[in-house]
Amino acid sequence: MHLISYDIQEDALRVKVAKTLIQYGLHRIQYSVFMGEVKDAALAKIEQALVGFAAGNQWSAQDSVMILPLHQYSEDYVQFFGVSPARWQEITGEMHTLIL
Amino acid sequence: MHLISYDIQEDALRVKVAKTLIQYGLHRIQYSVFMGEVKDAALAKIEQALVGFAAGNQWSAQDSVMILPLHQYSEDYVQFFGVSPARWQEITGEMHTLIL
């Protein structure tokens, strides 16, 4: 399980990055936060795409993308106040399937 | 170490939640993502504040706050593309100090 979050100023670039993350199997948890099971090969593709985006002229000096690998512990103890992400059971179900 | 992220529509409420998180020792990593070492007592205070906010009339039906406890593994393998958070060494330094 990985969490990927971003601060990207340019709308068009932000949409492009979001689409890339979803394409490689991440789920949108919040507006700028994504989570999912991504295999090493998909992660390498995401990183390659990010390096390309970061080198492009839409990338601002304040923009950042964080890639955070999660331990099962995080998934076991996560809490939501307010609305839980759509398809949360499915997302965490995927994880359990991979772990068991 | 905890990661707390939010989607909060109302500006005034978002500012109030951000201030609460920072008050209890979290650091702003991205616009809507915070991280830090929070003791159980501080976490209980944050949760209590969030329950209060979520019950208030500024809270929208789409708003969410995620509280994700992090394992050392996440901190060891986190990556940033673009700008790294201000005081990142200090934030992770705090963590190492608490672990060792």
N, CA and C atoms of all chains as a GROMACS GRO file, in nm:
protein
  600
    1MET      N    1   0.085  -0.120   0.000
    1MET     CA    2   0.000   0.000   0.000
    1MET      C    3   0.089   0.126   0.000
    2HIS      N    4   0.054   0.218  -0.085
    2HIS     CA    5   0.125   0.346  -0.088
    2HIS      C    6   0.024   0.460  -0.073
    3LEU      N    7   0.072   0.566  -0.012
    3LEU     CA    8  -0.003   0.692  -0.011
    3LEU      C    9   0.077   0.789  -0.096
    4ILE      N   10   0.008   0.855  -0.188
    4ILE     CA   11   0.074   0.958  -0.268
    4ILE      C   12  -0.010   1.085  -0.258
    5SER      N   13   0.056   1.194  -0.218
    5SER     CA   14  -0.016   1.322  -0.205
    5SER      C   15   0.062   1.429  -0.279
    6TYR      N   16  -0.008   1.534  -0.319
    6TYR     CA   17   0.064   1.640  -0.393
    6TYR      C   18   0.014   1.779  -0.361
    7ASP      N   19   0.102   1.873  -0.386
    7ASP     CA   20   0.072   2.016  -0.396
    7ASP      C   21   0.117   2.057  -0.534
    8ILE      N   22   0.023   2.080  -0.624
    8ILE     CA   23   0.058   2.120  -0.760
    8ILE      C   24  -0.030   2.237  -0.799
    9GLN      N   25   0.033   2.349  -0.832
    9GLN     CA   26  -0.041   2.474  -0.854
    9GLN      C   27  -0.119   2.476  -0.985
   10GLU      N   28  -0.055   2.432  -1.091
   10GLU     CA   29  -0.114   2.441  -1.224
   10GLU      C   30  -0.225   2.337  -1.242
   11ASP      N   31  -0.348   2.384  -1.272
   11ASP     CA   32  -0.463   2.293  -1.285
   11ASP      C   33  -0.438   2.179  -1.385
   12ALA      N   34  -0.387   2.214  -1.502
   12ALA     CA   35  -0.372   2.113  -1.609
   12ALA      C   36  -0.272   2.005  -1.567
   13LEU      N   37  -0.164   2.048  -1.504
   13LEU     CA   38  -0.062   1.953  -1.460
   13LEU      C   39  -0.117   1.865  -1.346
   14ARG      N   40  -0.193   1.927  -1.254
   14ARG     CA   41  -0.251   1.852  -1.141
   14ARG      C   42  -0.343   1.742  -1.194
   15VAL      N   43  -0.424   1.776  -1.293
   15VAL     CA   44  -0.514   1.677  -1.354
   15VAL      C   45  -0.433   1.564  -1.419
   16LYS      N   46  -0.325   1.601  -1.486
   16LYS     CA   47  -0.240   1.503  -1.553
   16LYS      C   48  -0.179   1.406  -1.451
   17VAL      N   49  -0.131   1.460  -1.339
   17VAL     CA   50  -0.070   1.376  -1.236
   17VAL      C   51  -0.178   1.285  -1.174
   18ALA      N   52  -0.295   1.341  -1.144
   18ALA     CA   53  -0.404   1.261  -1.086
   18ALA      C   54  -0.439   1.145  -1.179
   19LYS      N   55  -0.450   1.174  -1.308
   19LYS     CA   56  -0.484   1.069  -1.405
   19LYS      C   57  -0.377   0.961  -1.409
   20THR      N   58  -0.252   1.000  -1.401
   20THR     CA   59  -0.141   0.904  -1.401
   20THR      C   60  -0.151   0.811  -1.280
   21LEU      N   61  -0.179   0.871  -1.162
   21LEU     CA   62  -0.187   0.791  -1.039
   21LEU      C   63  -0.302   0.690  -1.048
   22ILE      N   64  -0.416   0.736  -1.098
   22ILE     CA   65  -0.534   0.649  -1.108
   22ILE      C   66  -0.509   0.539  -1.212
   23GLN      N   67  -0.444   0.578  -1.320
   23GLN     CA   68  -0.410   0.482  -1.427
   23GLN      C   69  -0.326   0.366  -1.373
   24TYR      N   70  -0.238   0.397  -1.277
   24TYR     CA   71  -0.150   0.293  -1.222
   24TYR      C   72  -0.207   0.230  -1.095
   25GLY      N   73  -0.336   0.248  -1.071
   25GLY     CA   74  -0.402   0.168  -0.969
   25GLY      C   75  -0.427   0.236  -0.834
   26LEU      N   76  -0.397   0.364  -0.824
   26LEU     CA   77  -0.426   0.432  -0.699
   26LEU      C   78  -0.570   0.481  -0.697
   27HIS      N   79  -0.624   0.499  -0.576
   27HIS     CA   80  -0.761   0.547  -0.556
   27HIS      C   81  -0.755   0.684  -0.490
   28ARG      N   82  -0.846   0.772  -0.530
   28ARG     CA   83  -0.848   0.905  -0.471
   28ARG      C   84  -0.918   0.898  -0.336
   29ILE      N   85  -0.844   0.932  -0.230
   29ILE     CA   86  -0.895   0.927  -0.093
   29ILE      C   87  -0.946   1.065  -0.052
   30GLN      N   88  -0.869   1.165  -0.088
   30GLN     CA   89  -0.911   1.304  -0.068
   30GLN      C   90  -0.867   1.381  -0.192
   31TYR      N   91  -0.893   1.510  -0.193
   31TYR     CA   92  -0.868   1.588  -0.315
   31TYR      C   93  -0.724   1.571  -0.364
   32SER      N   94  -0.628   1.575  -0.273
   32SER     CA   95  -0.487   1.568  -0.314
   32SER      C   96  -0.415   1.447  -0.253
   33VAL      N   97  -0.492   1.347  -0.210
   33VAL     CA   98  -0.434   1.228  -0.145
   33VAL      C   99  -0.487   1.102  -0.213
   34PHE      N  100  -0.396   1.014  -0.252
   34PHE     CA  101  -0.430   0.890  -0.321
   34PHE      C  102  -0.369   0.773  -0.244
   35MET      N  103  -0.436   0.656  -0.252
   35MET     CA  104  -0.382   0.538  -0.186
   35MET      C  105  -0.412   0.416  -0.271
   36GLY      N  106  -0.328   0.316  -0.259
   36GLY     CA  107  -0.356   0.192  -0.329
   36GLY      C  108  -0.238   0.099  -0.328
   37GLU      N  109  -0.267  -0.022  -0.372
   37GLU     CA  110  -0.163  -0.123  -0.392
   37GLU      C  111  -0.101  -0.098  -0.527
   38VAL      N  112   0.024  -0.064  -0.529
   38VAL     CA  113   0.093  -0.049  -0.659
   38VAL      C  114   0.214  -0.141  -0.658
   39LYS      N  115   0.224  -0.219  -0.763
   39LYS     CA  116   0.339  -0.309  -0.775
   39LYS      C  117   0.463  -0.226  -0.808
   40ASP      N  118   0.580  -0.286  -0.788
   40ASP     CA  119   0.706  -0.215  -0.811
   40ASP      C  120   0.716  -0.159  -0.953
   41ALA      N  121   0.670  -0.236  -1.050
   41ALA     CA  122   0.680  -0.192  -1.189
   41ALA      C  123   0.594  -0.067  -1.212
   42ALA      N  124   0.474  -0.066  -1.153
   42ALA     CA  125   0.385   0.049  -1.167
   42ALA      C  126   0.444   0.170  -1.094
   43LEU      N  127   0.503   0.146  -0.979
   43LEU     CA  128   0.564   0.254  -0.903
   43LEU      C  129   0.679   0.316  -0.981
   44ALA      N  130   0.756   0.232  -1.047
   44ALA     CA  131   0.867   0.282  -1.129
   44ALA      C  132   0.814   0.370  -1.242
   45LYS      N  133   0.701   0.329  -1.301
   45LYS     CA  134   0.639   0.408  -1.409
   45LYS      C  135   0.590   0.542  -1.356
   46ILE      N  136   0.530   0.540  -1.236
   46ILE     CA  137   0.481   0.664  -1.175
   46ILE      C  138   0.600   0.758  -1.149
   47GLU      N  139   0.706   0.704  -1.094
   47GLU     CA  140   0.823   0.786  -1.062
   47GLU      C  141   0.883   0.846  -1.189
   48GLN      N  142   0.886   0.764  -1.293
   48GLN     CA  143   0.939   0.810  -1.422
   48GLN      C  144   0.852   0.926  -1.476
   49ALA      N  145   0.720   0.909  -1.466
   49ALA     CA  146   0.628   1.014  -1.512
   49ALA      C  147   0.648   1.141  -1.429
   50LEU      N  148   0.665   1.126  -1.297
   50LEU     CA  149   0.682   1.243  -1.211
   50LEU      C  150   0.811   1.318  -1.243
   51VAL      N  151   0.917   1.244  -1.269
   51VAL     CA  152   1.044   1.308  -1.306
   51VAL      C  153   1.021   1.390  -1.433
   52GLY      N  154   0.947   1.334  -1.527
   52GLY     CA  155   0.916   1.406  -1.651
   52GLY      C  156   0.833   1.531  -1.624
   53PHE      N  157   0.728   1.518  -1.541
   53PHE     CA  158   0.643   1.633  -1.509
   53PHE      C  159   0.724   1.741  -1.438
   54ALA      N  160   0.809   1.699  -1.343
   54ALA     CA  161   0.886   1.794  -1.263
   54ALA      C  162   0.987   1.870  -1.349
   55ALA      N  163   1.024   1.811  -1.461
   55ALA     CA  164   1.119   1.877  -1.551
   55ALA      C  165   1.049   1.971  -1.649
   56GLY      N  166   0.917   1.959  -1.659
   56GLY     CA  167   0.841   2.038  -1.756
   56GLY      C  168   0.816   2.180  -1.709
   57ASN      N  169   0.773   2.266  -1.798
   57ASN     CA  170   0.759   2.407  -1.761
   57ASN      C  171   0.628   2.441  -1.690
   58GLN      N  172   0.540   2.341  -1.669
   58GLN     CA  173   0.419   2.367  -1.590
   58GLN      C  174   0.448   2.347  -1.440
   59TRP      N  175   0.559   2.285  -1.410
   59TRP     CA  176   0.594   2.254  -1.270
   59TRP      C  177   0.645   2.381  -1.202
   60SER      N  178   0.586   2.418  -1.087
   60SER     CA  179   0.633   2.539  -1.018
   60SER      C  180   0.734   2.502  -0.910
   61ALA      N  181   0.808   2.602  -0.865
   61ALA     CA  182   0.914   2.581  -0.765
   61ALA      C  183   0.858   2.537  -0.630
   62GLN      N  184   0.727   2.558  -0.608
   62GLN     CA  185   0.666   2.516  -0.480
   62GLN      C  186   0.600   2.377  -0.488
   63ASP      N  187   0.592   2.323  -0.609
   63ASP     CA  188   0.519   2.196  -0.626
   63ASP      C  189   0.592   2.078  -0.561
   64SER      N  190   0.514   1.986  -0.505
   64SER     CA  191   0.574   1.866  -0.448
   64SER      C  192   0.480   1.748  -0.459
   65VAL      N  193   0.539   1.630  -0.473
   65VAL     CA  194   0.464   1.505  -0.468
   65VAL      C  195   0.533   1.418  -0.363
   66MET      N  196   0.456   1.364  -0.271
   66MET     CA  197   0.512   1.275  -0.169
   66MET      C  198   0.468   1.132  -0.199
   67ILE      N  199   0.563   1.040  -0.200
   67ILE     CA  200   0.532   0.896  -0.213
   67ILE      C  201   0.570   0.830  -0.081
   68LEU      N  202   0.469   0.778  -0.012
   68LEU     CA  203   0.488   0.724   0.123
   68LEU      C  204   0.445   0.577   0.124
   69PRO      N  205   0.539   0.485   0.139
   69PRO     CA  206   0.500   0.343   0.149
   69PRO      C  207   0.435   0.321   0.286
   70LEU      N  208   0.323   0.250   0.288
   70LEU     CA  209   0.252   0.228   0.415
   70LEU      C  210   0.270   0.084   0.464
   71HIS      N  211   0.276   0.071   0.592
   71HIS     CA  212   0.284  -0.058   0.661
   71HIS      C  213   0.139  -0.100   0.692
   72GLN      N  214   0.117  -0.229   0.709
   72GLN     CA  215  -0.017  -0.280   0.744
   72GLN      C  216  -0.074  -0.208   0.867
   73TYR      N  217   0.015  -0.175   0.961
   73TYR     CA  218  -0.022  -0.103   1.082
   73TYR      C  219  -0.105   0.023   1.053
   74SER      N  220  -0.064   0.097   0.951
   74SER     CA  221  -0.134   0.222   0.916
   74SER      C  222  -0.277   0.192   0.871
   75GLU      N  223  -0.288   0.087   0.790
   75GLU     CA  224  -0.418   0.053   0.735
   75GLU      C  225  -0.510   0.000   0.846
   76ASP      N  226  -0.452  -0.069   0.943
   76ASP     CA  227  -0.532  -0.124   1.054
   76ASP      C  228  -0.587  -0.014   1.146
   77TYR      N  229  -0.514   0.096   1.158
   77TYR     CA  230  -0.552   0.197   1.257
   77TYR      C  231  -0.594   0.331   1.198
   78VAL      N  232  -0.615   0.336   1.068
   78VAL     CA  233  -0.660   0.462   1.007
   78VAL      C  234  -0.799   0.499   1.058
   79GLN      N  235  -0.822   0.627   1.071
   79GLN     CA  236  -0.953   0.678   1.113
   79GLN      C  237  -0.997   0.791   1.022
   80PHE      N  238  -1.126   0.798   0.997
   80PHE     CA  239  -1.180   0.912   0.921
   80PHE      C  240  -1.282   0.986   1.006
   81PHE      N  241  -1.274   1.117   1.004
   81PHE     CA  242  -1.380   1.201   1.061
   81PHE      C  243  -1.453   1.260   0.942
   82GLY      N  244  -1.585   1.255   0.948
   82GLY     CA  245  -1.664   1.301   0.834
   82GLY      C  246  -1.680   1.185   0.738
   83VAL      N  247  -1.678   1.218   0.610
   83VAL     CA  248  -1.706   1.117   0.508
   83VAL      C  249  -1.584   1.026   0.486
   84SER      N  250  -1.607   0.896   0.474
   84SER     CA  251  -1.499   0.803   0.439
   84SER      C  252  -1.487   0.797   0.288
   85PRO      N  253  -1.369   0.762   0.237
   85PRO     CA  254  -1.352   0.761   0.092
   85PRO      C  255  -1.447   0.662   0.026
   86ALA      N  256  -1.491   0.696  -0.093
   86ALA     CA  257  -1.573   0.605  -0.172
   86ALA      C  258  -1.493   0.478  -0.195
   87ARG      N  259  -1.559   0.364  -0.190
   87ARG     CA  260  -1.496   0.235  -0.217
   87ARG      C  261  -1.384   0.203  -0.118
   88TRP      N  262  -1.393   0.254   0.003
   88TRP     CA  263  -1.287   0.230   0.102
   88TRP      C  264  -1.273   0.081   0.134
   89GLN      N  265  -1.388   0.011   0.149
   89GLN     CA  266  -1.384  -0.133   0.180
   89GLN      C  267  -1.310  -0.209   0.071
   90GLU      N  268  -1.337  -0.168  -0.051
   90GLU     CA  269  -1.276  -0.232  -0.166
   90GLU      C  270  -1.124  -0.207  -0.167
   91ILE      N  271  -1.087  -0.084  -0.136
   91ILE     CA  272  -0.945  -0.048  -0.136
   91ILE      C  273  -0.872  -0.127  -0.028
   92THR      N  274  -0.929  -0.131   0.092
   92THR     CA  275  -0.862  -0.202   0.200
   92THR      C  276  -0.878  -0.353   0.179
   93GLY      N  277  -0.986  -0.394   0.117
   93GLY     CA  278  -1.006  -0.535   0.083
   93GLY      C  279  -0.895  -0.584  -0.008
   94GLU      N  280  -0.863  -0.506  -0.107
   94GLU     CA  281  -0.750  -0.535  -0.198
   94GLU      C  282  -0.624  -0.563  -0.117
   95MET      N  283  -0.604  -0.477  -0.019
   95MET     CA  284  -0.483  -0.489   0.062
   95MET      C  285  -0.482  -0.622   0.138
   96HIS      N  286  -0.596  -0.653   0.203
   96HIS     CA  287  -0.603  -0.777   0.279
   96HIS      C  288  -0.582  -0.898   0.188
   97THR      N  289  -0.637  -0.890   0.069
   97THR     CA  290  -0.622  -0.998  -0.027
   97THR      C  291  -0.474  -1.022  -0.057
   98LEU      N  292  -0.400  -0.912  -0.070
   98LEU     CA  293  -0.259  -0.926  -0.102
   98LEU      C  294  -0.177  -0.974   0.015
   99ILE      N  295  -0.222  -0.939   0.135
   99ILE     CA  296  -0.147  -0.975   0.257
   99ILE      C  297  -0.170  -1.122   0.292
  100LEU      N  298  -0.296  -1.166   0.282
  100LEU     CA  299  -0.329  -1.302   0.327
  100LEU      C  300  -0.271  -1.410   0.236
  101MET      N  301   0.464   0.863   1.492
  101MET     CA  302   0.443   0.958   1.381
  101MET      C  303   0.303   0.937   1.324
  102HIS      N  304   0.233   1.046   1.302
  102HIS     CA  305   0.102   1.041   1.239
  102HIS      C  306   0.100   1.130   1.115
  103LEU      N  307   0.019   1.090   1.020
  103LEU     CA  308  -0.012   1.176   0.907
  103LEU      C  309  -0.160   1.213   0.922
  104ILE      N  310  -0.189   1.340   0.911
  104ILE     CA  311  -0.329   1.384   0.912
  104ILE      C  312  -0.352   1.469   0.787
  105SER      N  313  -0.453   1.432   0.710
  105SER     CA  314  -0.485   1.508   0.589
  105SER      C  315  -0.633   1.540   0.589
  106TYR      N  316  -0.670   1.647   0.517
  106TYR     CA  317  -0.812   1.683   0.517
  106TYR      C  318  -0.860   1.734   0.382
  107ASP      N  319  -0.989   1.724   0.364
  107ASP     CA  320  -1.066   1.793   0.260
  107ASP      C  321  -1.170   1.872   0.335
  108ILE      N  322  -1.155   2.002   0.344
  108ILE     CA  323  -1.252   2.085   0.414
  108ILE      C  324  -1.283   2.205   0.326
  109GLN      N  325  -1.412   2.219   0.293
  109GLN     CA  326  -1.450   2.321   0.194
  109GLN      C  327  -1.445   2.463   0.248
  110GLU      N  328  -1.496   2.481   0.368
  110GLU     CA  329  -1.510   2.616   0.425
  110GLU      C  330  -1.372   2.670   0.470
  111ASP      N  331  -1.332   2.785   0.414
  111ASP     CA  332  -1.200   2.841   0.445
  111ASP      C  333  -1.178   2.859   0.595
  112ALA      N  334  -1.274   2.918   0.664
  112ALA     CA  335  -1.257   2.951   0.806
  112ALA      C  336  -1.238   2.824   0.889
  113LEU      N  337  -1.317   2.721   0.856
  113LEU     CA  338  -1.306   2.595   0.930
  113LEU      C  339  -1.173   2.526   0.899
  114ARG      N  340  -1.132   2.532   0.773
  114ARG     CA  341  -1.004   2.470   0.733
  114ARG      C  342  -0.888   2.534   0.810
  115VAL      N  343  -0.892   2.665   0.821
  115VAL     CA  344  -0.787   2.738   0.895
  115VAL      C  345  -0.790   2.696   1.042
  116LYS      N  346  -0.910   2.681   1.097
  116LYS     CA  347  -0.925   2.643   1.238
  116LYS      C  348  -0.867   2.502   1.262
  117VAL      N  349  -0.896   2.410   1.171
  117VAL     CA  350  -0.843   2.273   1.185
  117VAL      C  351  -0.691   2.274   1.170
  118ALA      N  352  -0.640   2.347   1.072
  118ALA     CA  353  -0.493   2.355   1.052
  118ALA      C  354  -0.426   2.408   1.179
  119LYS      N  355  -0.483   2.513   1.237
  119LYS     CA  356  -0.426   2.572   1.359
  119LYS      C  357  -0.426   2.471   1.474
  120THR      N  358  -0.535   2.395   1.485
  120THR     CA  359  -0.545   2.293   1.590
  120THR      C  360  -0.436   2.189   1.573
  121LEU      N  361  -0.415   2.142   1.450
  121LEU     CA  362  -0.314   2.038   1.424
  121LEU      C  363  -0.174   2.090   1.459
  122ILE      N  364  -0.146   2.213   1.419
  122ILE     CA  365  -0.013   2.271   1.445
  122ILE      C  366   0.006   2.295   1.595
  123GLN      N  367  -0.101   2.338   1.659
  123GLN     CA  368  -0.097   2.360   1.805
  123GLN      C  369  -0.058   2.232   1.880
  124TYR      N  370  -0.104   2.118   1.830
  124TYR     CA  371  -0.076   1.990   1.897
  124TYR      C  372   0.048   1.920   1.841
  125GLY      N  373   0.133   1.995   1.769
  125GLY     CA  374   0.265   1.944   1.736
  125GLY      C  375   0.282   1.887   1.596
  126LEU      N  376   0.181   1.900   1.511
  126LEU     CA  377   0.199   1.852   1.373
  126LEU      C  378   0.264   1.961   1.288
  127HIS      N  379   0.331   1.917   1.181
  127HIS     CA  380   0.398   2.007   1.088
  127HIS      C  381   0.327   2.000   0.953
  128ARG      N  382   0.317   2.114   0.887
  128ARG     CA  383   0.252   2.115   0.756
  128ARG      C  384   0.351   2.064   0.652
  129ILE      N  385   0.315   1.954   0.586
  129ILE     CA  386   0.401   1.890   0.486
  129ILE      C  387   0.360   1.936   0.347
  130GLN      N  388   0.230   1.943   0.326
  130GLN     CA  389   0.174   1.998   0.203
  130GLN      C  390   0.050   2.077   0.243
  131TYR      N  391  -0.017   2.134   0.145
  131TYR     CA  392  -0.128   2.225   0.177
  131TYR      C  393  -0.231   2.158   0.269
  132SER      N  394  -0.266   2.034   0.242
  132SER     CA  395  -0.369   1.968   0.323
  132SER      C  396  -0.318   1.842   0.393
  133VAL      N  397  -0.185   1.832   0.408
  133VAL     CA  398  -0.122   1.714   0.470
  133VAL      C  399  -0.027   1.759   0.582
  134PHE      N  400  -0.046   1.699   0.699
  134PHE     CA  401   0.035   1.732   0.816
  134PHE      C  402   0.098   1.603   0.870
  135MET      N  403   0.216   1.617   0.931
  135MET     CA  404   0.282   1.501   0.992
  135MET      C  405   0.351   1.544   1.120
  136GLY      N  406   0.364   1.448   1.210
  136GLY     CA  407   0.440   1.478   1.330
  136GLY      C  408   0.423   1.373   1.436
  137GLU      N  409   0.507   1.386   1.539
  137GLU     CA  410   0.496   1.302   1.656
  137GLU      C  411   0.390   1.362   1.746
  138VAL      N  412   0.282   1.292   1.769
  138VAL     CA  413   0.182   1.340   1.864
  138VAL      C  414   0.160   1.234   1.970
  139LYS      N  415   0.170   1.275   2.093
  139LYS     CA  416   0.148   1.182   2.203
  139LYS      C  417  -0.001   1.148   2.211
  140ASP      N  418  -0.033   1.039   2.278
  140ASP     CA  419  -0.172   0.993   2.288
  140ASP      C  420  -0.265   1.102   2.343
  141ALA      N  421  -0.217   1.177   2.442
  141ALA     CA  422  -0.301   1.280   2.502
  141ALA      C  423  -0.333   1.390   2.400
  142ALA      N  424  -0.233   1.426   2.320
  142ALA     CA  425  -0.254   1.529   2.218
  142ALA      C  426  -0.347   1.476   2.109
  143LEU      N  427  -0.330   1.350   2.075
  143LEU     CA  428  -0.415   1.290   1.972
  143LEU      C  429  -0.562   1.288   2.019
  144ALA      N  430  -0.581   1.258   2.146
  144ALA     CA  431  -0.716   1.258   2.202
  144ALA      C  432  -0.778   1.398   2.194
  145LYS      N  433  -0.696   1.500   2.220
  145LYS     CA  434  -0.744   1.639   2.212
  145LYS      C  435  -0.782   1.675   2.067
  146ILE      N  436  -0.698   1.630   1.974
  146ILE     CA  437  -0.725   1.657   1.832
  146ILE      C  438  -0.857   1.590   1.792
  147GLU      N  439  -0.874   1.464   1.833
  147GLU     CA  440  -0.995   1.390   1.796
  147GLU      C  441  -1.120   1.456   1.856
  148GLN      N  442  -1.104   1.501   1.978
  148GLN     CA  443  -1.214   1.571   2.047
  148GLN      C  444  -1.251   1.699   1.971
  149ALA      N  445  -1.147   1.773   1.929
  149ALA     CA  446  -1.170   1.897   1.853
  149ALA      C  447  -1.238   1.865   1.720
  150LEU      N  448  -1.195   1.756   1.654
  150LEU     CA  449  -1.252   1.720   1.523
  150LEU      C  450  -1.399   1.681   1.537
  151VAL      N  451  -1.431   1.608   1.643
  151VAL     CA  452  -1.570   1.571   1.667
  151VAL      C  453  -1.654   1.698   1.682
  152GLY      N  454  -1.600   1.794   1.753
  152GLY     CA  455  -1.668   1.923   1.771
  152GLY      C  456  -1.686   1.995   1.638
  153PHE      N  457  -1.579   2.002   1.560
  153PHE     CA  458  -1.586   2.070   1.429
  153PHE      C  459  -1.688   2.001   1.339
  154ALA      N  460  -1.682   1.866   1.336
  154ALA     CA  461  -1.768   1.789   1.247
  154ALA      C  462  -1.917   1.806   1.284
  155ALA      N  463  -1.940   1.841   1.409
  155ALA     CA  464  -2.078   1.861   1.454
  155ALA      C  465  -2.126   2.004   1.425
  156GLY      N  466  -2.034   2.093   1.393
  156GLY     CA  467  -2.069   2.234   1.373
  156GLY      C  468  -2.129   2.261   1.237
  157ASN      N  469  -2.188   2.376   1.221
  157ASN     CA  470  -2.259   2.402   1.095
  157ASN      C  471  -2.169   2.449   0.980
  158GLN      N  472  -2.037   2.462   1.006
  158GLN     CA  473  -1.945   2.494   0.896
  158GLN      C  474  -1.899   2.368   0.824
  159TRP      N  475  -1.924   2.252   0.887
  159TRP     CA  476  -1.878   2.124   0.831
  159TRP      C  477  -1.970   2.081   0.718
  160SER      N  478  -1.915   2.052   0.600
  160SER     CA  479  -2.002   2.009   0.489
  160SER      C  480  -2.007   1.857   0.481
  161ALA      N  481  -2.107   1.807   0.409
  161ALA     CA  482  -2.129   1.662   0.397
  161ALA      C  483  -2.015   1.593   0.322
  162GLN      N  484  -1.933   1.671   0.249
  162GLN     CA  485  -1.821   1.612   0.175
  162GLN      C  486  -1.689   1.618   0.253
  163ASP      N  487  -1.689   1.690   0.365
  163ASP     CA  488  -1.563   1.710   0.438
  163ASP      C  489  -1.513   1.583   0.504
  164SER      N  490  -1.381   1.567   0.504
  164SER     CA  491  -1.322   1.452   0.573
  164SER      C  492  -1.184   1.487   0.628
  165VAL      N  493  -1.152   1.422   0.739
  165VAL     CA  494  -1.017   1.430   0.796
  165VAL      C  495  -0.971   1.286   0.815
  166MET      N  496  -0.851   1.256   0.767
  166MET     CA  497  -0.794   1.122   0.784
  166MET      C  498  -0.680   1.128   0.885
  167ILE      N  499  -0.685   1.040   0.983
  167ILE     CA  500  -0.575   1.027   1.080
  167ILE      C  501  -0.511   0.891   1.056
  168LEU      N  502  -0.385   0.892   1.013
  168LEU     CA  503  -0.315   0.771   0.972
  168LEU      C  504  -0.189   0.754   1.057
  169PRO      N  505  -0.187   0.654   1.146
  169PRO     CA  506  -0.064   0.630   1.223
  169PRO      C  507   0.042   0.572   1.130
  170LEU      N  508   0.163   0.622   1.137
  170LEU     CA  509   0.270   0.575   1.048
  170LEU      C  510   0.369   0.486   1.123
  171HIS      N  511   0.419   0.389   1.052
  171HIS     CA  512   0.522   0.298   1.100
  171HIS      C  513   0.658   0.359   1.060
  172GLN      N  514   0.762   0.323   1.132
  172GLN     CA  515   0.898   0.371   1.099
  172GLN      C  516   0.933   0.346   0.951
  173TYR      N  517   0.884   0.232   0.900
  173TYR     CA  518   0.905   0.194   0.760
  173TYR      C  519   0.866   0.308   0.662
  174SER      N  520   0.753   0.372   0.690
  174SER     CA  521   0.707   0.481   0.601
  174SER      C  522   0.806   0.596   0.601
  175GLU      N  523   0.854   0.627   0.721
  175GLU     CA  524   0.945   0.741   0.734
  175GLU      C  525   1.080   0.709   0.668
  176ASP      N  526   1.120   0.583   0.674
  176ASP     CA  527   1.248   0.542   0.614
  176ASP      C  528   1.245   0.548   0.462
  177TYR      N  529   1.129   0.524   0.403
  177TYR     CA  530   1.124   0.511   0.257
  177TYR      C  531   1.043   0.620   0.186
  178VAL      N  532   1.006   0.725   0.258
  178VAL     CA  533   0.932   0.834   0.194
  178VAL      C  534   1.019   0.901   0.088
  179GLN      N  535   0.956   0.946  -0.018
  179GLN     CA  536   1.026   1.018  -0.125
  179GLN      C  537   0.948   1.144  -0.161
  180PHE      N  538   1.020   1.248  -0.194
  180PHE     CA  539   0.956   1.369  -0.245
  180PHE      C  540   1.005   1.401  -0.385
  181PHE      N  541   0.913   1.437  -0.471
  181PHE     CA  542   0.948   1.491  -0.602
  181PHE      C  543   0.918   1.640  -0.594
  182GLY      N  544   1.012   1.721  -0.641
  182GLY     CA  545   0.996   1.866  -0.628
  182GLY      C  546   1.048   1.908  -0.492
  183VAL      N  547   0.982   2.006  -0.434
  183VAL     CA  548   1.030   2.064  -0.308
  183VAL      C  549   0.999   1.971  -0.190
  184SER      N  550   1.097   1.956  -0.100
  184SER     CA  551   1.074   1.882   0.024
  184SER      C  552   1.016   1.977   0.127
  185PRO      N  553   0.944   1.924   0.226
  185PRO     CA  554   0.882   2.013   0.324
  185PRO      C  555   0.988   2.092   0.402
  186ALA      N  556   0.953   2.213   0.438
  186ALA     CA  557   1.040   2.294   0.522
  186ALA      C  558   1.062   2.219   0.654
  187ARG      N  559   1.183   2.224   0.706
  187ARG     CA  560   1.216   2.162   0.836
  187ARG      C  561   1.196   2.011   0.835
  188TRP      N  562   1.211   1.948   0.720
  188TRP     CA  563   1.189   1.803   0.712
  188TRP      C  564   1.288   1.727   0.800
  189GLN      N  565   1.416   1.770   0.798
  189GLN     CA  566   1.519   1.703   0.879
  189GLN      C  567   1.481   1.708   1.026
  190GLU      N  568   1.430   1.823   1.064
  190GLU     CA  569   1.390   1.844   1.203
  190GLU      C  570   1.272   1.751   1.239
  191ILE      N  571   1.177   1.742   1.150
  191ILE     CA  572   1.058   1.660   1.174
  191ILE      C  573   1.098   1.513   1.186
  192THR      N  574   1.180   1.466   1.092
  192THR     CA  575   1.221   1.325   1.096
  192THR      C  576   1.322   1.306   1.209
  193GLY      N  577   1.401   1.407   1.238
  193GLY     CA  578   1.496   1.401   1.351
  193GLY      C  579   1.423   1.376   1.482
  194GLU      N  580   1.313   1.447   1.499
  194GLU     CA  581   1.226   1.429   1.617
  194GLU      C  582   1.187   1.282   1.630
  195MET      N  583   1.151   1.226   1.513
  195MET     CA  584   1.107   1.087   1.514
  195MET      C  585   1.218   0.994   1.559
  196HIS      N  586   1.338   1.012   1.499
  196HIS     CA  587   1.450   0.927   1.537
  196HIS      C  588   1.481   0.940   1.685
  197THR      N  589   1.472   1.059   1.735
  197THR     CA  590   1.499   1.083   1.876
  197THR      C  591   1.402   1.003   1.963
  198LEU      N  592   1.278   0.997   1.921
  198LEU     CA  593   1.179   0.926   1.999
  198LEU      C  594   1.194   0.774   1.987
  199ILE      N  595   1.244   0.729   1.871
  199ILE     CA  596   1.257   0.585   1.846
  199ILE      C  597   1.380   0.528   1.919
  200LEU      N  598   1.491   0.603   1.913
  200LEU     CA  599   1.618   0.550   1.969
  200LEU      C  600   1.616   0.545   2.122
   0.00000   0.00000   0.00000
